[in-house]
């Protein structure tokens, strides 16, 4: 597999992390944007690189098991995150509509949830005998750069849509659920 193909796979895998980065950037406090852009980009980049490596080593031993439940794991994690984002968006805020910090737990859950699909990609990399070092490095760096940019761009959009930033983040996750629901229920007979 050539570098350009791996790069495009990296961009595709990074889209979930970019969507979350954009939503979080919209609601971050101005003083915290660069700090959390770096933290989120590092977390997303790390997990997007780690998951294909895990999938690669799991290879054919667990391929059927991983492929049959990866969308359920992502669905559950993203559901919890989306519900929490919508709940936070509806909460009454006293003179403050900005997020001053994102907890380590939330960052970890977001990083794992947005990188579950990379696990399955890693399994396919094993079958295709892709150079793991080049693939994981490319995917991790691509996700890091795009996520960092999306947090900063999200802040710019957040200034325009300040009040609705958390709602938009939750709706973005809801759109992801709808896609997963279709995937799950159209393939339900194959799963069962």
Rosetta blueprint (number, residue, H / E / L):
1 X L
2 X L
3 X H
4 X H
5 X H
6 X H
7 X H
8 X H
9 X H
10 X H
11 X H
12 X H
13 X H
14 X H
15 X H
16 X H
17 X H
18 X H
19 X H
20 X H
21 X H
22 X H
23 X H
24 X H
25 X H
26 X H
27 X H
28 X E
29 X L
30 X H
31 X H
32 X H
33 X H
34 X H
35 X H
36 X H
37 X H
38 X H
39 X H
40 X H
41 X H
42 X H
43 X H
44 X H
45 X H
46 X H
47 X H
48 X H
49 X H
50 X H
51 X H
52 X H
53 X H
54 X H
55 X H
56 X H
57 X H
58 X H
59 X H
60 X H
61 X H
62 X H
63 X H
64 X H
65 X H
66 X H
67 X H
68 X H
69 X H
70 X H
71 X H
72 X H
73 X H
74 X H
75 X H
76 X H
77 X H
78 X H
79 X H
80 X H
81 X H
82 X H
83 X H
84 X H
85 X H
86 X H
87 X H
88 X H
89 X H
90 X H
91 X L
92 X L
93 X L
94 X L
95 X L
96 X L
97 X L
98 X L
99 X E
100 X L
101 X L
102 X L
103 X L
104 X H
105 X H
106 X H
107 X H
108 X H
109 X H
110 X H
111 X H
112 X H
113 X H
114 X L
115 X L
116 X H
117 X H
118 X H
119 X H
120 X H
121 X H
122 X H
123 X H
124 X H
125 X H
126 X H
127 X H
128 X H
129 X L
130 X L
131 X L
132 X H
133 X H
134 X H
135 X H
136 X H
137 X H
138 X H
139 X H
140 X H
141 X H
142 X H
143 X H
144 X H
145 X H
146 X H
147 X H
148 X H
149 X H
150 X H
151 X H
152 X H
153 X H
154 X H
155 X H
156 X H
157 X H
158 X H
159 X H
160 X H
161 X L
162 X H
163 X H
164 X H
165 X H
166 X H
167 X H
168 X H
169 X H
170 X H
171 X H
172 X H
173 X H
174 X H
175 X H
176 X H
177 X H
178 X H
179 X H
180 X H
181 X H
182 X H
183 X H
184 X H
185 X H
186 X H
187 X L
188 X H
189 X H
190 X H
191 X H
192 X L
